[in-house]
Each structure stands twice: as C-alpha cells, then as structure tokens.
C-alpha cells in the first residue's frame, strides 16, 4: 500500500485521484442517504385494515354473531342504501394545508326494510342503545358523514329533496343533499412533477353501523363527471366508484369470510367465532359500512415539460455549445459552468417553492442531481482542456471532452424521461 501511494505521489496522480473520489462521493452520497431514509419508513401496521366485503357474506357473518349472543330475533338489512355522488366543481389543490375544495351533490335511495333490527353487539352501551331511536321513515341522509370534509367556514351540507315513492316492491325514499368544503387528503408527491393525486371520498352513517345499515355506491365513470376537467396544472383523469368496505383489525379469517365469502361462519367453532366477533366489534357499536369513490387528478405533461424540463435541458445544451469556444478564451469557458450551476440552484428552488417539504427525495430532485453531475463534469472538462492548451495531440483531454459532450447531451435529451421511467418502475415494485 505504501509503495502504491509513493508511486502516485511520484507520478503526480494523487490529486486527480482524490478529485475523482470526491466527485463520486458527491454524486453517490445523496442516493445512499435516500435509500437509508426510505428504508426507515416502516409499515403502518394492520390497524384499520380495509375489508371490501360482499353484501351476502357480511350479512351471514353478522347473523351468526347475533345467534351466538342469543339474539335469534335479529334481522339483517334486506337491501343496502344506494348512494350516488356527483362532483360539480373542484378547485386547485392547496399543498400547504393538504386540502382540495370539492362541491357536489349526494343522492340516496333506500326502502323501509333497509334497516336491520336491534343490536347484535355483545355489550349494550349508551351509544348502541340510541340506535333504537332511528326509524325507517326518517331521513337517513341527514346523518351521513363525508369523511375528510373539514367543518370549517367553507363547509356546507344542505338538504335539497326528500320524497317517499312507491315501487313494485313497496315504498322507498329518495333524498338529495348538496355539499361543499375543503376535503382533506394526503398528497403523493414522490413522483413530482409527473405526479397524479388520488382523492378517495368515503361516506358513512354517523349512527348506524353495518349490521343496521349497509351502503352501496352507484357505479361511476369519467363520462358521468360533470365538473370541469382541468384543475390548475392537473386534469381529471378518472372518477370511479369502489366496493363498499368497513375497517377493523387485520385478520385472515375475517377477510376470508366477508371478502371471499368462505368458509361458512355457521360452521366455525364457538371459540373462533368469539375471537372474530371481538375483532369485528373493535368499537362499541361495530364497524360502519363505507361507500367510496376515487377522484384521480393527473398533472398535465405539457405544462410539466415546459416549466420543469425545458429550462434545465436548455442550460445543459448551452454547456455543450460552450465547449466549442476556442481554448484561448479560457476565462470565458470557465465562467460558464458556475453560471449554469447557479441557474440550476435557482430553478430548483423555484420549482419546489409550492411543494411541502417531504421526508424523501422526489423525482425532480433526482433529475436536478443528474443535471448537477453533468454540469460538474463539464466544469472539470473545461479545466482539463485548458490545462492541456499547449498540446493539441493529447489523447486524455480529447477523450474526456467527447465523453463530457455526449453525456451532457444525453442528460439534456433523455435525463427526464429516464428518471420518470425508473421512478415509475420503482414505485410499482415497492407497491407505492
């Protein structure tokens, strides 16, 4: 090792080697830190697991719990309450407060036999006792809760219609409510600035748990979306309904019964049924049936490319053009890379000014890191070329110049697409 170091010192190669090592450290360190930080995010646990249930399977399971608790007179809801959600207006996302203003209407249809009778919970508390005061003829939509709609100065939930009608199977009720307000959600910005924001709108009844009232969302599609499609830099790309669900502690047996519809809970042992009952009734009145819709906003690619990619690509192309300045103008050549570097810093700060600080790097950060590396390599190339100014036949500066030009042009032309593709693949592999 000593002989190797002496050989480097004798050949004047120790300083360039340190420069290469420092360059690699500057480039690789942010990537290593990002991987370490990303691995520190553990799972959120199994509390609040989402069960996308089947109507018949869940009703059969609830009936078995009632029988086990001596409530053979329990009658499950014979039909769900159907809900239709119309979005009429969406305002730009407020990333600082993690909210988006949503305005629309909710329509509900239910029959007088849609409610289950009595409580099947093993304990009768004050909260479960008050459920008996709900009559089938009451406006069930008055107590609907839009989970995430903040009750601030912009909140509104007003009745528009309540009618009783008669159909082939008997009487049924029709109601309509108008709502508006700031909807709270968690933005996903790791793919910024090619991100898409998924806004899940969940609705449940404030008083009636799933064994008293089950909700069924009407199927929606983007064709049914009545609001404007363009929302600032985003565009509405999907508006879908999801299967109704309830939340509870994670259990393979419970998921198998209510999601897959098997095995038959009537054939389960008393001990296993009691265990599943305790998991199902994680609160004193049991889980609530939740109707869910998903509104997806996708950032417009044209805006993204013009605002975030084009300025950086133009700066990198200018570096390549500047490398053709005659070597006699050393001062001019060496002044260009620092200018480009400062421009990149200001561009990055401006691009991230409206985005909250995350605990992990975004795709845009990796793109700027790639641009910084290309700029630093071009700066080194300019210095090496000026060092060998007197000798035009040196192979080292010639090769370095060609590699630097090709690499910088590659980053300018294909750097952003490469980062986006790798980010897309990484997010799919990690299940993000």
C-alpha positions as a Markdown table, in Angstrom:
| # | Residue | x | y | z |
|---|---|---|---|---|
| 1 | Unk | 0.0 | 0.0 | 0.0 |
| 2 | Unk | 2.9 | 2.4 | 0.9 |
| 3 | Unk | 4.6 | 1.6 | -2.5 |
| 4 | Unk | 1.3 | 2.4 | -4.3 |
| 5 | Unk | 0.9 | 5.7 | -2.5 |
| 6 | Unk | 4.6 | 6.6 | -3.2 |
| 7 | Unk | 4.1 | 5.7 | -6.9 |
| 8 | Unk | 1.0 | 8.0 | -7.1 |
| 9 | Unk | 2.9 | 10.9 | -5.4 |
| 10 | Unk | 5.9 | 10.4 | -7.7 |
| 11 | Unk | 3.7 | 10.5 | -10.8 |
| 12 | Unk | 1.6 | 13.5 | -9.6 |
| 13 | Unk | -1.6 | 11.4 | -9.8 |
| 14 | Unk | -2.6 | 11.6 | -6.2 |
| 15 | Unk | -4.5 | 14.9 | -6.5 |
| 16 | Unk | -6.5 | 13.8 | -9.6 |
| 17 | Unk | -7.4 | 10.6 | -7.8 |
| 18 | Unk | -8.7 | 12.5 | -4.8 |
| 19 | Unk | -10.7 | 14.6 | -7.2 |
| 20 | Unk | -12.3 | 11.5 | -8.8 |
| 21 | Unk | -13.1 | 10.1 | -5.3 |
| 22 | Unk | -14.6 | 13.4 | -4.2 |
| 23 | Unk | -16.7 | 13.5 | -7.3 |
| 24 | Unk | -18.0 | 10.0 | -6.8 |
| 25 | Unk | -18.7 | 10.8 | -3.1 |
| 26 | Unk | -20.7 | 13.9 | -4.0 |
| 27 | Unk | -22.7 | 12.0 | -6.6 |
| 28 | Unk | -23.3 | 8.8 | -4.7 |
| 29 | Unk | -23.9 | 10.2 | -1.1 |
| 30 | Unk | -27.4 | 11.7 | -1.8 |
| 31 | Unk | -28.5 | 8.4 | -3.4 |
| 32 | Unk | -27.3 | 6.3 | -0.4 |
| 33 | Unk | -28.9 | 8.7 | 2.1 |
| 34 | Unk | -32.2 | 8.5 | 0.1 |
| 35 | Unk | -32.1 | 4.7 | 0.3 |
| 36 | Unk | -31.4 | 4.7 | 4.0 |
| 37 | Unk | -34.2 | 7.2 | 4.7 |
| 38 | Unk | -36.6 | 5.3 | 2.5 |
| 39 | Unk | -35.9 | 2.0 | 4.4 |
| 40 | Unk | -36.7 | 3.7 | 7.7 |
| 41 | Unk | -40.3 | 4.1 | 6.8 |
| 42 | Unk | -41.9 | 1.1 | 8.4 |
| 43 | Unk | -45.4 | -0.3 | 7.7 |
| 44 | Unk | -48.3 | 1.4 | 9.4 |
| 45 | Unk | -49.4 | -1.9 | 10.9 |
| 46 | Unk | -52.7 | -3.7 | 10.5 |
| 47 | Unk | -55.0 | -1.4 | 12.4 |
| 48 | Unk | -57.7 | 0.0 | 10.3 |
| 49 | Unk | -57.5 | -2.7 | 7.6 |
| 50 | Unk | -59.9 | -2.2 | 4.8 |
| 51 | Unk | -62.4 | -5.1 | 4.1 |
| 52 | Unk | -64.1 | -4.8 | 0.7 |
| 53 | Unk | -66.9 | -7.0 | 1.8 |
| 54 | Unk | -69.6 | -8.9 | -0.1 |
| 55 | Unk | -73.1 | -8.0 | 1.0 |
| 56 | Unk | -74.4 | -11.6 | 1.5 |
| 57 | Unk | -71.2 | -12.8 | 3.2 |
| 58 | Unk | -71.1 | -9.9 | 5.7 |
| 59 | Unk | -74.9 | -10.3 | 6.5 |
| 60 | Unk | -74.4 | -14.1 | 7.1 |
| 61 | Unk | -71.4 | -13.4 | 9.4 |
| 62 | Unk | -73.4 | -10.8 | 11.4 |
| 63 | Unk | -76.3 | -13.2 | 11.7 |
| 64 | Unk | -74.0 | -15.9 | 13.1 |
| 65 | Unk | -72.8 | -13.4 | 15.7 |
| 66 | Unk | -76.3 | -12.5 | 16.7 |
| 67 | Unk | -77.3 | -16.2 | 17.1 |
| 68 | Unk | -74.2 | -16.8 | 19.2 |
| 69 | Unk | -75.2 | -13.9 | 21.5 |
| 70 | Unk | -78.8 | -15.2 | 21.9 |
| 71 | Unk | -80.3 | -12.7 | 19.5 |
| 72 | Unk | -82.1 | -15.0 | 17.2 |
| 73 | Unk | -84.7 | -12.3 | 16.5 |
| 74 | Unk | -82.0 | -10.2 | 14.8 |
| 75 | Unk | -83.0 | -9.3 | 11.2 |
| 76 | Unk | -80.2 | -8.2 | 8.9 |
| 77 | Unk | -80.8 | -5.3 | 6.4 |
| 78 | Unk | -82.5 | -6.8 | 3.3 |
| 79 | Unk | -81.3 | -4.1 | 1.0 |
| 80 | Unk | -78.5 | -1.5 | 1.1 |
| 81 | Unk | -78.9 | 2.2 | 0.9 |
| 82 | Unk | -77.8 | 3.2 | -2.6 |
| 83 | Unk | -75.7 | 6.4 | -2.9 |
| 84 | Unk | -74.9 | 8.4 | -6.0 |
| 85 | Unk | -72.1 | 11.0 | -5.8 |
| 86 | Unk | -71.9 | 13.9 | -8.3 |
| 87 | Unk | -68.9 | 16.2 | -8.4 |
| 88 | Unk | -69.7 | 19.6 | -9.8 |
| 89 | Unk | -66.7 | 21.7 | -9.0 |
| 90 | Unk | -63.1 | 21.1 | -8.0 |
| 91 | Unk | -60.6 | 23.9 | -7.1 |
| 92 | Unk | -56.8 | 23.7 | -7.2 |
| 93 | Unk | -55.0 | 21.7 | -4.5 |
| 94 | Unk | -53.7 | 23.5 | -1.5 |
| 95 | Unk | -50.5 | 21.6 | -0.8 |
| 96 | Unk | -49.7 | 23.6 | 2.3 |
| 97 | Unk | -52.8 | 22.5 | 4.1 |
| 98 | Unk | -53.3 | 19.2 | 2.2 |
| 99 | Unk | -56.8 | 20.1 | 1.1 |
| 100 | Unk | -58.8 | 20.5 | -2.1 |
| 101 | Unk | -62.1 | 22.3 | -2.4 |
| 102 | Unk | -64.9 | 20.0 | -3.7 |
| 103 | Unk | -68.5 | 20.8 | -4.4 |
| 104 | Unk | -71.3 | 18.4 | -5.5 |
| 105 | Unk | -74.4 | 16.5 | -4.6 |
| 106 | Unk | -75.2 | 13.2 | -2.9 |
| 107 | Unk | -78.4 | 11.3 | -3.8 |
| 108 | Unk | -79.7 | 8.4 | -1.7 |
| 109 | Unk | -82.4 | 5.8 | -2.3 |
| 110 | Unk | -83.5 | 3.3 | 0.5 |
| 111 | Unk | -86.5 | 1.3 | 1.3 |
| 112 | Unk | -88.3 | 1.0 | 4.7 |
| 113 | Unk | -86.9 | -2.5 | 5.1 |
| 114 | Unk | -83.3 | -1.5 | 4.6 |
| 115 | Unk | -82.6 | -1.2 | 8.3 |
| 116 | Unk | -81.6 | -4.2 | 10.5 |
| 117 | Unk | -83.4 | -4.7 | 13.8 |
| 118 | Unk | -81.9 | -4.3 | 17.3 |
| 119 | Unk | -78.2 | -4.6 | 18.2 |
| 120 | Unk | -76.1 | -7.7 | 17.8 |
| 121 | Unk | -73.2 | -6.4 | 19.8 |
| 122 | Unk | -72.3 | -8.4 | 22.9 |
| 123 | Unk | -72.5 | -5.3 | 25.1 |
| 124 | Unk | -75.4 | -2.8 | 25.1 |
| 125 | Unk | -74.0 | 0.6 | 25.8 |
| 126 | Unk | -75.4 | 4.1 | 25.6 |
| 127 | Unk | -74.2 | 4.5 | 22.0 |
| 128 | Unk | -75.7 | 1.3 | 20.8 |
| 129 | Unk | -78.9 | 1.9 | 22.8 |
| 130 | Unk | -79.6 | 5.2 | 21.0 |
| 131 | Unk | -79.6 | 3.3 | 17.7 |
| 132 | Unk | -83.1 | 2.0 | 18.5 |
| 133 | Unk | -84.4 | 5.5 | 18.1 |
| 134 | Unk | -83.7 | 5.5 | 14.4 |
| 135 | Unk | -87.0 | 4.8 | 12.5 |
| 136 | Unk | -87.0 | 3.6 | 8.9 |
| 137 | Unk | -89.1 | 6.6 | 7.8 |
| 138 | Unk | -86.5 | 9.1 | 9.0 |
| 139 | Unk | -84.2 | 10.9 | 6.6 |
| 140 | Unk | -81.1 | 8.6 | 6.8 |
| 141 | Unk | -79.0 | 11.0 | 4.7 |
| 142 | Unk | -79.2 | 13.7 | 7.4 |
| 143 | Unk | -76.6 | 11.8 | 9.4 |
| 144 | Unk | -74.3 | 10.9 | 6.6 |
| 145 | Unk | -70.6 | 11.8 | 7.2 |
| 146 | Unk | -68.2 | 12.7 | 4.3 |
| 147 | Unk | -65.0 | 11.5 | 5.9 |
| 148 | Unk | -62.3 | 14.2 | 5.4 |
| 149 | Unk | -64.6 | 17.1 | 4.6 |
| 150 | Unk | -63.5 | 19.7 | 7.1 |
| 151 | Unk | -66.2 | 21.5 | 9.0 |
| 152 | Unk | -64.7 | 25.0 | 8.6 |
| 153 | Unk | -66.2 | 28.2 | 7.2 |
| 154 | Unk | -66.4 | 26.7 | 3.8 |
| 155 | Unk | -68.4 | 23.6 | 4.9 |
| 156 | Unk | -71.9 | 23.1 | 3.7 |
| 157 | Unk | -74.3 | 20.1 | 3.8 |
| 158 | Unk | -77.8 | 21.1 | 2.9 |
| 159 | Unk | -81.0 | 19.1 | 2.0 |
| 160 | Unk | -82.5 | 19.6 | -1.4 |
| 161 | Unk | -85.1 | 16.8 | -1.7 |
| 162 | Unk | -86.8 | 14.2 | 0.4 |
| 163 | Unk | -89.7 | 12.2 | -1.2 |
| 164 | Unk | -91.4 | 8.9 | -0.5 |
| 165 | Unk | -92.4 | 6.9 | -3.5 |
| 166 | Unk | -94.0 | 3.5 | -4.2 |
| 167 | Unk | -92.4 | 0.9 | -6.4 |
| 168 | Unk | -93.1 | -2.7 | -7.3 |
| 169 | Unk | -91.5 | -4.0 | -4.1 |
| 170 | Unk | -93.1 | -1.4 | -1.8 |
| 171 | Unk | -92.4 | 2.1 | -0.5 |
| 172 | Unk | -88.9 | 3.7 | -0.8 |
| 173 | Unk | -87.4 | 7.0 | 0.0 |
| 174 | Unk | -85.4 | 9.4 | -2.3 |
| 175 | Unk | -83.3 | 12.2 | -0.9 |
| 176 | Unk | -80.7 | 14.6 | -2.2 |
| 177 | Unk | -78.1 | 16.8 | -0.4 |
| 178 | Unk | -75.7 | 19.5 | -1.7 |
| 179 | Unk | -72.3 | 19.6 | -0.1 |
| 180 | Unk | -69.2 | 21.7 | -0.4 |
| 181 | Unk | -66.0 | 22.3 | 1.6 |
| 182 | Unk | -62.3 | 21.7 | 1.9 |
| 183 | Unk | -61.6 | 18.0 | 1.6 |
| 184 | Unk | -58.5 | 16.8 | 3.5 |
| 185 | Unk | -56.3 | 14.1 | 1.9 |
| 186 | Unk | -52.7 | 13.1 | 1.8 |
| 187 | Unk | -50.9 | 14.2 | -1.4 |
| 188 | Unk | -48.5 | 11.8 | -3.1 |
| 189 | Unk | -45.6 | 13.9 | -4.3 |
| 190 | Unk | -42.7 | 11.4 | -4.7 |
| 191 | Unk | -43.4 | 11.4 | -8.4 |
| 192 | Unk | -43.5 | 15.2 | -8.7 |
| 193 | Unk | -43.7 | 16.8 | -11.2 |
| 194 | Unk | -45.3 | 13.9 | -13.1 |
| 195 | Unk | -47.5 | 13.0 | -10.1 |
| 196 | Unk | -51.1 | 12.0 | -10.0 |
| 197 | Unk | -53.2 | 12.8 | -6.9 |
| 198 | Unk | -55.7 | 10.1 | -5.9 |
| 199 | Unk | -58.5 | 11.6 | -3.8 |
| 200 | Unk | -60.7 | 8.9 | -2.0 |
| 201 | Unk | -64.1 | 10.2 | -0.9 |
| 202 | Unk | -65.6 | 8.0 | 1.8 |
| 203 | Unk | -69.1 | 8.3 | 3.1 |
| 204 | Unk | -70.6 | 6.5 | 6.1 |
| 205 | Unk | -73.6 | 6.9 | 8.5 |
| 206 | Unk | -72.8 | 8.7 | 11.8 |
| 207 | Unk | -75.0 | 6.4 | 13.9 |
| 208 | Unk | -75.9 | 3.2 | 12.2 |
| 209 | Unk | -73.2 | 0.5 | 12.0 |
| 210 | Unk | -73.0 | -2.0 | 9.2 |
| 211 | Unk | -75.4 | -4.5 | 10.8 |
| 212 | Unk | -78.1 | -1.8 | 10.8 |
| 213 | Unk | -77.4 | -0.1 | 7.5 |
| 214 | Unk | -75.2 | -1.1 | 4.6 |
| 215 | Unk | -74.2 | 1.5 | 1.9 |
| 216 | Unk | -73.8 | 0.7 | -1.8 |
| 217 | Unk | -72.2 | 3.3 | -4.1 |
| 218 | Unk | -73.6 | 3.7 | -7.6 |
| 219 | Unk | -71.1 | 2.9 | -10.3 |
| 220 | Unk | -69.5 | 5.9 | -11.8 |
| 221 | Unk | -67.2 | 6.7 | -14.7 |
| 222 | Unk | -65.4 | 9.7 | -16.1 |
| 223 | Unk | -68.3 | 10.2 | -18.5 |
| 224 | Unk | -70.6 | 10.9 | -15.6 |
| 225 | Unk | -68.2 | 13.6 | -14.2 |
| 226 | Unk | -70.0 | 16.9 | -14.6 |
| 227 | Unk | -67.3 | 19.3 | -13.3 |
| 228 | Unk | -64.6 | 21.0 | -15.3 |
| 229 | Unk | -61.8 | 18.6 | -16.4 |
| 230 | Unk | -58.9 | 21.0 | -15.9 |
| 231 | Unk | -57.9 | 21.9 | -12.3 |
| 232 | Unk | -54.9 | 24.2 | -12.4 |
| 233 | Unk | -51.9 | 22.1 | -13.5 |
| 234 | Unk | -53.9 | 18.9 | -13.2 |
| 235 | Unk | -56.6 | 17.3 | -15.3 |
| 236 | Unk | -59.3 | 14.9 | -14.0 |
| 237 | Unk | -58.2 | 11.5 | -15.5 |
| 238 | Unk | -60.6 | 9.1 | -13.6 |
| 239 | Unk | -63.7 | 9.2 | -11.4 |
| 240 | Unk | -64.6 | 5.7 | -10.2 |
| 241 | Unk | -66.7 | 4.0 | -7.5 |
| 242 | Unk | -65.2 | 1.4 | -5.3 |
| 243 | Unk | -66.6 | -1.6 | -3.5 |
| 244 | Unk | -68.2 | -0.8 | -0.1 |
| 245 | Unk | -66.0 | -1.6 | 2.9 |
| 246 | Unk | -65.5 | -1.4 | 6.6 |
| 247 | Unk | -62.4 | -1.0 | 8.8 |
| 248 | Unk | -61.2 | -3.3 | 11.5 |
| 249 | Unk | -58.1 | -5.1 | 12.8 |
| 250 | Unk | -56.4 | -7.3 | 10.3 |
| 251 | Unk | -57.5 | -11.0 | 10.3 |
| 252 | Unk | -57.0 | -13.6 | 7.6 |
| 253 | Unk | -60.1 | -15.5 | 8.9 |
| 254 | Unk | -62.3 | -12.4 | 8.9 |
| 255 | Unk | -61.1 | -11.3 | 5.5 |
| 256 | Unk | -61.8 | -14.8 | 4.1 |
| 257 | Unk | -65.4 | -14.7 | 5.5 |
| 258 | Unk | -66.5 | -11.2 | 4.5 |
| 259 | Unk | -64.4 | -10.7 | 1.4 |
| 260 | Unk | -64.0 | -14.1 | -0.2 |
| 261 | Unk | -67.4 | -15.4 | 1.2 |
| 262 | Unk | -65.9 | -18.6 | 2.7 |
| 263 | Unk | -65.8 | -20.5 | 4.9 |
| 264 | Unk | -69.3 | -20.6 | 6.2 |
| 265 | Unk | -69.3 | -18.8 | 9.7 |
| 266 | Unk | -72.1 | -21.1 | 10.9 |
| 267 | Unk | -69.6 | -24.0 | 10.8 |
| 268 | Unk | -67.0 | -22.2 | 12.8 |
| 269 | Unk | -66.2 | -23.2 | 16.4 |
| 270 | Unk | -67.6 | -21.1 | 19.2 |
| 271 | Unk | -64.0 | -20.0 | 20.2 |
| 272 | Unk | -63.0 | -18.9 | 16.8 |
| 273 | Unk | -66.3 | -17.1 | 16.3 |
| 274 | Unk | -65.9 | -15.2 | 19.6 |
| 275 | Unk | -62.4 | -14.2 | 18.5 |
| 276 | Unk | -63.7 | -12.9 | 15.2 |
| 277 | Unk | -66.5 | -11.2 | 17.0 |
| 278 | Unk | -64.1 | -9.2 | 19.2 |
| 279 | Unk | -62.1 | -8.2 | 16.1 |
| 280 | Unk | -65.2 | -7.2 | 14.2 |
| 281 | Unk | -66.6 | -5.1 | 17.0 |
| 282 | Unk | -63.4 | -3.1 | 17.5 |
| 283 | Unk | -65.6 | -0.3 | 18.9 |
| 284 | Unk | -68.8 | -0.4 | 21.0 |
| 285 | Unk | -71.2 | -0.2 | 18.1 |
| 286 | Unk | -69.3 | -2.2 | 15.5 |
| 287 | Unk | -67.9 | -1.1 | 12.1 |
| 288 | Unk | -69.6 | 1.3 | 9.8 |
| 289 | Unk | -70.3 | 0.5 | 6.2 |
| 290 | Unk | -68.4 | 2.9 | 4.0 |
| 291 | Unk | -69.3 | 3.9 | 0.4 |
| 292 | Unk | -66.2 | 5.0 | -1.5 |
| 293 | Unk | -65.4 | 6.9 | -4.7 |
| 294 | Unk | -62.0 | 7.8 | -6.2 |
| 295 | Unk | -61.2 | 11.0 | -8.0 |
| 296 | Unk | -57.8 | 11.0 | -9.8 |
| 297 | Unk | -56.1 | 14.2 | -10.9 |
| 298 | Unk | -53.1 | 13.8 | -13.1 |
| 299 | Unk | -50.6 | 16.6 | -13.8 |
| 300 | Unk | -50.6 | 17.7 | -17.4 |
| 301 | Unk | -47.4 | 16.6 | -19.2 |
| 302 | Unk | -47.2 | 19.6 | -21.5 |
| 303 | Unk | -47.1 | 22.0 | -18.5 |
| 304 | Unk | -44.6 | 19.8 | -16.7 |
| 305 | Unk | -42.2 | 19.7 | -19.6 |
| 306 | Unk | -42.3 | 23.4 | -20.4 |
| 307 | Unk | -41.8 | 24.5 | -16.8 |
| 308 | Unk | -39.5 | 21.9 | -15.3 |
| 309 | Unk | -37.6 | 20.1 | -18.0 |
| 310 | Unk | -37.1 | 22.6 | -20.9 |
| 311 | Unk | -35.1 | 25.2 | -18.9 |
| 312 | Unk | -32.8 | 22.6 | -17.5 |
| 313 | Unk | -32.3 | 21.0 | -20.9 |
| 314 | Unk | -31.5 | 24.4 | -22.4 |
| 315 | Unk | -28.9 | 25.1 | -19.8 |
| 316 | Unk | -27.2 | 21.7 | -20.4 |
| 317 | Unk | -27.2 | 22.2 | -24.1 |
| 318 | Unk | -25.5 | 25.6 | -23.6 |
| 319 | Unk | -22.7 | 23.8 | -21.7 |
| 320 | Unk | -22.1 | 21.6 | -24.8 |
| 321 | Unk | -22.2 | 24.7 | -27.1 |
| 322 | Unk | -19.7 | 26.5 | -24.8 |
| 323 | Unk | -17.3 | 23.6 | -25.0 |
| 324 | Unk | -16.7 | 24.6 | -28.6 |
| 325 | Unk | -15.4 | 28.0 | -27.6 |
| 326 | Unk | -11.7 | 28.3 | -28.6 |
| 327 | Unk | -9.4 | 27.2 | -25.8 |
| 328 | Unk | -7.6 | 30.5 | -26.0 |
| 329 | Unk | -10.6 | 32.1 | -24.3 |
| 330 | Unk | -10.1 | 30.3 | -21.1 |
| 331 | Unk | -11.7 | 32.8 | -18.8 |
| 332 | Unk | -14.9 | 32.8 | -20.8 |
| 333 | Unk | -15.1 | 29.0 | -20.9 |
| 334 | Unk | -14.5 | 28.6 | -17.2 |
| 335 | Unk | -17.1 | 31.2 | -16.3 |
| 336 | Unk | -20.0 | 29.4 | -18.0 |
| 337 | Unk | -20.3 | 26.2 | -15.8 |
| 338 | Unk | -20.5 | 28.1 | -12.5 |
| 339 | Unk | -23.2 | 30.3 | -14.1 |
| 340 | Unk | -25.1 | 27.3 | -15.2 |
| 341 | Unk | -24.7 | 25.8 | -11.7 |
| 342 | Unk | -26.2 | 28.8 | -10.0 |
| 343 | Unk | -29.0 | 28.9 | -12.5 |
| 344 | Unk | -29.9 | 25.3 | -11.7 |
| 345 | Unk | -30.0 | 26.1 | -8.0 |
| 346 | Unk | -32.4 | 28.9 | -8.5 |
| 347 | Unk | -34.5 | 26.8 | -10.9 |
| 348 | Unk | -34.7 | 24.0 | -8.4 |
| 349 | Unk | -35.7 | 26.4 | -5.6 |
| 350 | Unk | -38.4 | 27.9 | -7.7 |
| 351 | Unk | -39.8 | 24.5 | -8.8 |
| 352 | Unk | -40.1 | 23.3 | -5.2 |
| 353 | Unk | -41.5 | 26.6 | -3.8 |
| 354 | Unk | -45.1 | 25.4 | -3.8 |
| 355 | Unk | -44.4 | 21.9 | -2.7 |
| 356 | Unk | -44.3 | 20.9 | 1.0 |
| 357 | Unk | -41.0 | 19.5 | 2.3 |
| 358 | Unk | -41.1 | 15.7 | 2.2 |
| 359 | Unk | -39.1 | 13.2 | 4.2 |
| 360 | Unk | -37.9 | 11.6 | 0.9 |
| 361 | Unk | -36.4 | 13.0 | -2.3 |
| 362 | Unk | -38.8 | 13.4 | -5.2 |
| 363 | Unk | -38.2 | 12.5 | -8.9 |
| 364 | Unk | -37.5 | 16.2 | -9.6 |
| 365 | Unk | -34.6 | 16.1 | -7.0 |
| 366 | Unk | -33.0 | 13.2 | -8.8 |
| 367 | Unk | -33.4 | 15.0 | -12.2 |
| 368 | Unk | -31.6 | 18.1 | -10.8 |
| 369 | Unk | -29.0 | 15.8 | -9.2 |
| 370 | Unk | -28.3 | 14.4 | -12.7 |
| 371 | Unk | -28.1 | 17.9 | -14.1 |
| 372 | Unk | -25.6 | 18.9 | -11.3 |
| 373 | Unk | -23.4 | 15.9 | -12.1 |
| 374 | Unk | -23.4 | 16.8 | -15.8 |
| 375 | Unk | -22.5 | 20.4 | -15.0 |
| 376 | Unk | -19.7 | 19.4 | -12.7 |
| 377 | Unk | -18.3 | 17.0 | -15.3 |
| 378 | Unk | -18.4 | 19.8 | -17.9 |
| 379 | Unk | -16.6 | 22.1 | -15.5 |
| 380 | Unk | -13.9 | 19.5 | -14.9 |
| 381 | Unk | -13.7 | 19.0 | -18.7 |
| 382 | Unk | -13.1 | 22.7 | -19.3 |
| 383 | Unk | -10.4 | 22.8 | -16.7 |
| 384 | Unk | -8.6 | 19.7 | -18.2 |
| 385 | Unk | -8.9 | 21.2 | -21.7 |
| 386 | Unk | -7.3 | 24.5 | -20.6 |
| 387 | Unk | -4.6 | 22.6 | -18.8 |
| 388 | Unk | -3.5 | 20.9 | -22.0 |
| 389 | Unk | -3.9 | 24.0 | -24.1 |
| 390 | Unk | -0.3 | 24.0 | -25.5 |
| 391 | Unk | -0.5 | 20.4 | -26.7 |
| 392 | Unk | -3.4 | 19.6 | -29.1 |
| 393 | Unk | -2.4 | 16.0 | -29.5 |
| 394 | Unk | -3.0 | 14.8 | -26.0 |
| 395 | Unk | -5.5 | 11.8 | -26.1 |
| 396 | Unk | -6.8 | 12.3 | -22.5 |
| 397 | Unk | -8.4 | 15.7 | -22.9 |
| 398 | Unk | -9.8 | 14.8 | -26.3 |
| 399 | Unk | -11.5 | 11.7 | -24.9 |
| 400 | Unk | -12.7 | 13.5 | -21.8 |
| 401 | Unk | -14.2 | 16.3 | -24.0 |
| 402 | Unk | -16.0 | 13.9 | -26.2 |
| 403 | Unk | -17.4 | 11.8 | -23.3 |
| 404 | Unk | -18.4 | 15.0 | -21.5 |
| 405 | Unk | -20.3 | 16.4 | -24.5 |
| 406 | Unk | -22.1 | 13.1 | -25.2 |
| 407 | Unk | -23.0 | 12.6 | -21.6 |
| 408 | Unk | -24.3 | 16.2 | -21.2 |
| 409 | Unk | -26.4 | 16.0 | -24.4 |
| 410 | Unk | -27.8 | 12.6 | -23.2 |
| 411 | Unk | -28.9 | 14.1 | -19.9 |
| 412 | Unk | -30.4 | 17.1 | -21.7 |
| 413 | Unk | -32.4 | 15.0 | -24.1 |
| 414 | Unk | -33.2 | 11.8 | -22.2 |
| 415 | Unk | -32.4 | 12.6 | -18.5 |
| 416 | Unk | -36.0 | 13.5 | -17.5 |
| 417 | Unk | -37.7 | 10.5 | -19.3 |
| 418 | Unk | -35.1 | 8.2 | -17.8 |
| 419 | Unk | -35.8 | 9.5 | -14.3 |
| 420 | Unk | -39.5 | 9.2 | -14.8 |
| 421 | Unk | -39.4 | 5.7 | -16.1 |
| 422 | Unk | -37.1 | 4.5 | -13.3 |
| 423 | Unk | -39.3 | 6.2 | -10.7 |
| 424 | Unk | -42.4 | 4.5 | -12.2 |
| 425 | Unk | -40.8 | 1.1 | -12.1 |
| 426 | Unk | -39.5 | 1.7 | -8.5 |
| 427 | Unk | -43.0 | 2.8 | -7.3 |
| 428 | Unk | -44.6 | -0.3 | -8.8 |
| 429 | Unk | -42.1 | -2.6 | -7.3 |
| 430 | Unk | -42.4 | -1.1 | -3.9 |
| 431 | Unk | -46.2 | -1.0 | -4.0 |
| 432 | Unk | -46.4 | 2.7 | -3.6 |
